[in-house]
């Protein structure tokens, strides 16, 4: 069921896409407020109008997530969705690039790898940028070159000041989603000194309701030690580690296992912060929160 803000957003995006001037709209909304739903509908509209769609995301993990969301939603329509990221094999990447060039791929989802000169589009109509604040100015400049003749839809829960200023001064249009979905509970936040007992209690409480836990520890050097300590505190929990210095396939496997609920506690660096949607993970513990920006 769409929220009133979502419906308003969808209408604004439709009007923009049908207007004489190309769309350049920013959608702001908290995590889980349904920004992706608007992207899915905009993509569907663009494909129905005979155009191709690019969904640009900052991390490979998000590529997998969006690939499953878009594929699932478009399953009963003749829409071809492809992905391009460092998890794609050479053959898959070549196939995606060729499909985009000859028009057989309608929606392509990928990281900034999509912004390289080797990727050519037959008839690009819409660029969707997810987690817009994570892309650097040079990526956005590359997008600006596309922007003259394509619609751009950017989504972010935390837009950077430069983007906000453009929205406030009217250079870009902006839609805000403020109503949470009906069954959304408010997030409870507790701040306090490090306490083994409290951490064990929080993890155990989550495991009792068959949920999962993110434990964010932002130092690769000591992450193994932290994971070992957690396994002593909560002996029954299945604990795994994820950080950016792991091999690609190992990292992907850990995240997929967590996704498939084969891991209870994921001890990780801030690699998880980029919008990964794991519905079953309801507790996030941040170690040494004072050292974060």
Secondary structure per residue as TSV (DSSP state, phi and psi in degrees):
chain	resnum	aa	ss	phi	psi
A	1	X	-	360.0	125.0
A	2	X	-	-75.1	148.1
A	3	X	-	-85.0	159.9
A	4	X	H	-55.4	-40.5
A	5	X	H	-63.8	-39.7
A	6	X	H	-61.2	-45.6
A	7	X	H	-60.9	-41.8
A	8	X	H	-62.9	-43.1
A	9	X	H	-60.8	-46.3
A	10	X	H	-60.4	-41.9
A	11	X	H	-63.5	-43.2
A	12	X	H	-62.0	-41.9
A	13	X	H	-65.0	-41.5
A	14	X	H	-61.8	-45.6
A	15	X	H	-60.5	-43.9
A	16	X	H	-59.1	-44.7
A	17	X	H	-69.7	-25.4
A	18	X	H	-92.7	-10.1
A	19	X	S	-76.3	168.4
A	20	X	S	-71.5	-27.4
A	21	X	S	-96.3	141.6
A	22	X	-	-66.7	143.1
A	23	X	-	-70.1	139.2
A	24	X	E	-142.0	84.4
A	25	X	E	-120.1	141.1
A	26	X	E	-108.8	130.4
A	27	X	E	-110.3	119.9
A	28	X	E	-108.4	135.7
A	29	X	E	-172.1	149.8
A	30	X	-	-64.3	163.6
A	31	X	T	-58.6	133.3
A	32	X	T	81.0	10.5
A	33	X	S	-92.2	1.4
A	34	X	S	95.2	36.1
A	35	X	H	-69.9	-37.9
A	36	X	H	-61.7	-35.3
A	37	X	H	-58.5	-39.8
A	38	X	H	-66.8	-39.8
A	39	X	H	-62.0	-43.5
A	40	X	H	-60.2	-43.6
A	41	X	H	-69.9	-38.1
A	42	X	H	-64.5	-41.8
A	43	X	H	-61.7	-42.8
A	44	X	H	-60.7	-43.9
A	45	X	H	-62.6	-43.0
A	46	X	H	-63.0	-43.1
A	47	X	H	-66.0	-38.7
A	48	X	H	-63.1	-27.8
A	49	X	T	-86.3	9.3
A	50	X	T	82.6	18.4
A	51	X	-	-109.0	164.2
A	52	X	E	-96.7	156.2
A	53	X	E	-126.6	137.2
A	54	X	E	-113.2	130.8
A	55	X	E	-112.2	114.6
A	56	X	E	-103.6	123.1
A	57	X	-	-128.6	154.6
A	58	X	S	-77.5	-25.3
A	59	X	S	-130.2	154.3
A	60	X	H	-60.9	-34.3
A	61	X	H	-64.4	-37.7
A	62	X	H	-68.3	-29.2
A	63	X	H	-60.0	-47.5
A	64	X	H	-59.8	-44.0
A	65	X	H	-62.3	-48.4
A	66	X	H	-68.0	-33.8
A	67	X	H	-60.0	-45.0
A	68	X	H	-69.6	-37.8
A	69	X	H	-63.0	-51.9
A	70	X	H	-66.9	-41.6
A	71	X	H	-62.2	-41.6
A	72	X	H	-64.2	-44.7
A	73	X	H	-69.4	-32.4
A	74	X	T	-98.2	8.6
A	75	X	T	-57.1	-37.2
A	76	X	T	-91.3	12.0
A	77	X	T	-121.5	154.8
A	78	X	T	-78.3	61.0
A	79	X	-	-117.6	126.4
A	80	X	-	-96.7	121.4
A	81	X	E	-109.5	131.9
A	82	X	E	-129.7	160.9
A	83	X	E	-125.0	149.8
A	84	X	E	-139.7	111.5
A	85	X	S	-157.7	-176.8
A	86	X	T	-74.8	-9.3
A	87	X	T	-82.3	-11.4
A	88	X	S	-75.7	138.3
A	89	X	-	-71.5	164.7
A	90	X	H	-57.6	-40.7
A	91	X	H	-64.8	-43.5
A	92	X	H	-63.5	-42.4
A	93	X	H	-63.0	-44.8
A	94	X	H	-61.4	-43.2
A	95	X	H	-61.0	-43.9
A	96	X	H	-64.2	-44.6
A	97	X	H	-64.5	-41.5
A	98	X	H	-65.7	-42.0
A	99	X	H	-62.6	-37.7
A	100	X	H	-67.8	-38.9
A	101	X	H	-70.8	-39.1
A	102	X	H	-94.8	0.8
A	103	X	T	88.4	3.8
A	104	X	-	-78.6	-22.5
A	105	X	-	-95.4	125.3
A	106	X	S	-89.0	-43.1
A	107	X	E	-125.7	124.2
A	108	X	E	-119.1	131.9
A	109	X	E	-115.1	130.5
A	110	X	E	-167.7	175.3
A	111	X	S	-85.9	-166.5
A	112	X	G	-64.1	-3.0
A	113	X	G	-58.9	-26.0
A	114	X	G	-69.4	-15.8
A	115	X	G	-90.9	4.6
A	116	X	S	-78.8	160.1
A	117	X	T	-69.1	-17.0
A	118	X	T	-71.6	-17.0
A	119	X	-	-94.5	114.0
A	120	X	-	-117.1	139.6
A	121	X	-	-106.7	145.4
A	122	X	S	-74.2	-50.0
A	123	X	S	-153.4	79.3
A	124	X	E	-77.0	131.0
A	125	X	E	-120.3	-25.1
A	126	X	E	-144.4	131.6
A	127	X	E	-114.3	123.0
A	128	X	E	-108.6	122.8
A	129	X	E	-110.1	113.6
A	130	X	E	-95.1	146.9
A	131	X	S	52.2	55.0
A	132	X	G	-55.7	-30.9
A	133	X	G	-67.7	-13.3
A	134	X	G	-87.2	-6.2
A	135	X	S	-96.4	138.2
A	136	X	-	-75.8	169.8
A	137	X	H	-62.0	-36.6
A	138	X	H	-65.5	-35.1
A	139	X	H	-65.0	-40.5
A	140	X	H	-69.9	-31.4
A	141	X	H	-65.3	-40.6
A	142	X	H	-61.1	-40.3
A	143	X	H	-65.9	-34.5
A	144	X	H	-63.4	-32.2
A	145	X	H	-64.2	-35.6
A	146	X	H	-75.0	-29.9
A	147	X	H	-62.2	-24.3
A	148	X	T	-62.3	-32.3
A	149	X	T	-126.6	18.0
A	150	X	S	-132.0	159.2
A	151	X	E	-80.6	141.3
A	152	X	E	-124.0	129.1
A	153	X	E	-123.8	112.7
A	154	X	E	-105.6	142.8
A	155	X	E	-128.4	138.1
A	156	X	E	-160.6	142.4
A	157	X	S	-86.6	-25.7
A	158	X	S	-135.4	75.7
A	159	X	-	-65.4	146.8
A	160	X	-	-76.2	157.2
A	161	X	H	-53.2	-38.9
A	162	X	H	-58.5	-44.5
A	163	X	H	-67.3	-42.9
A	164	X	H	-62.7	-40.8
A	165	X	H	-62.0	-41.7
A	166	X	H	-61.9	-35.8
A	167	X	H	-70.8	-42.7
A	168	X	H	-67.8	-38.0
A	169	X	T	-82.0	-3.6
A	170	X	T	89.9	5.2
A	171	X	S	-68.4	-35.3
A	172	X	S	-123.6	153.1
A	173	X	E	-82.7	154.2
A	174	X	E	-139.9	135.2
A	175	X	E	-119.6	140.9
A	176	X	E	-120.5	131.6
A	177	X	E	-104.0	112.0
A	178	X	-	-110.8	-13.4
A	179	X	-	-93.6	123.7
A	180	X	-	-73.4	157.6
A	181	X	-	-59.0	156.9
A	182	X	T	-53.7	-43.1
A	183	X	T	-94.3	16.1
A	184	X	-	-81.1	125.4
A	185	X	-	-90.2	149.3
A	186	X	-	-66.1	150.7
A	187	X	-	-84.3	129.5
A	188	X	-	-97.4	130.1
A	189	X	-	-119.1	130.1
A	190	X	-	-121.4	135.4
A	191	X	-	-121.6	133.1
A	192	X	-	-170.2	174.1
A	193	X	-	-68.6	160.0
A	194	X	-	-63.1	129.2
A	195	X	-	-146.2	114.8
A	196	X	H	-53.7	-43.3
A	197	X	H	-64.4	-40.4
A	198	X	H	-66.3	-39.9
A	199	X	H	-64.5	-45.1
A	200	X	H	-60.7	-41.5
A	201	X	H	-64.4	-42.6
A	202	X	H	-63.9	-43.0
A	203	X	H	-66.8	-45.2
A	204	X	H	-61.7	-39.1
A	205	X	H	-63.2	-40.7
A	206	X	H	-67.7	-40.0
A	207	X	H	-68.0	-32.2
A	208	X	H	-63.9	-31.7
A	209	X	T	-97.9	21.2
A	210	X	T	59.4	32.9
A	211	X	-	-96.3	-173.9
A	212	X	E	-128.4	163.2
A	213	X	E	-128.4	135.2
A	214	X	E	-96.1	130.1
A	215	X	E	-118.3	108.3
A	216	X	E	-93.4	117.0
A	217	X	-	-130.4	112.8
A	218	X	-	-91.3	30.6
A	219	X	-	-128.5	113.1
A	220	X	G	-62.1	-33.6
A	221	X	G	-59.1	-39.5
A	222	X	G	-110.1	11.4
A	223	X	H	-67.7	-33.2
A	224	X	H	-65.4	-39.9
A	225	X	H	-63.3	-41.0
A	226	X	H	-64.4	-42.3
A	227	X	H	-63.6	-39.0
A	228	X	H	-64.3	-41.7
A	229	X	H	-62.5	-42.1
A	230	X	H	-64.0	-38.1
A	231	X	H	-68.1	-26.0
A	232	X	H	-74.8	-37.5
A	233	X	H	-70.7	-40.3
A	234	X	S	-125.5	82.6
A	235	X	T	-60.0	-30.8
A	236	X	T	-81.4	-9.1
A	237	X	S	-81.1	144.3
A	238	X	-	-90.1	114.6
A	239	X	E	-114.7	138.1
A	240	X	E	-137.9	165.5
A	241	X	E	-119.5	141.6
A	242	X	E	-138.8	127.2
A	243	X	-	-153.4	166.8
A	244	X	T	-70.4	-13.1
A	245	X	T	-91.3	0.6
A	246	X	S	-75.8	160.1
A	247	X	-	-64.4	151.8
A	248	X	H	-56.7	-48.4
A	249	X	H	-67.3	-36.8
A	250	X	H	-64.4	-43.3
A	251	X	H	-63.9	-45.7
A	252	X	H	-60.5	-41.2
A	253	X	H	-62.9	-41.9
A	254	X	H	-62.2	-46.3
A	255	X	H	-65.1	-40.3
A	256	X	H	-65.1	-39.2
A	257	X	H	-63.0	-40.8
A	258	X	H	-64.5	-43.2
A	259	X	H	-57.4	-43.1
A	260	X	T	-84.1	11.7
A	261	X	T	63.1	29.9
A	262	X	-	-92.3	-5.5
A	263	X	-	-126.7	138.0
A	264	X	S	-91.6	-44.1
A	265	X	E	-124.3	123.6
A	266	X	E	-106.4	112.0
A	267	X	E	-88.5	119.6
A	268	X	E	-146.6	161.2
A	269	X	-	-87.9	-169.7
A	270	X	G	-71.9	8.5
A	271	X	G	-58.1	-22.8
A	272	X	G	-80.7	-8.2
A	273	X	G	-72.6	-12.1
A	274	X	T	-85.5	64.4
A	275	X	T	66.8	16.8
A	276	X	-	-65.4	133.9
A	277	X	-	-109.2	95.8
A	278	X	-	-113.8	98.8
A	279	X	T	-61.3	-26.6
A	280	X	T	-84.9	-10.2
A	281	X	E	-90.9	104.4
A	282	X	E	-106.8	-4.2
A	283	X	E	-125.7	132.4
A	284	X	E	-126.0	120.3
A	285	X	E	-109.4	125.1
A	286	X	E	-107.1	116.0
A	287	X	T	-83.5	137.2
A	288	X	T	51.3	56.0
A	289	X	G	-60.9	-24.2
A	290	X	G	-66.5	-18.3
A	291	X	G	-92.3	6.3
A	292	X	-	-98.3	156.1
A	293	X	-	-72.8	360.0
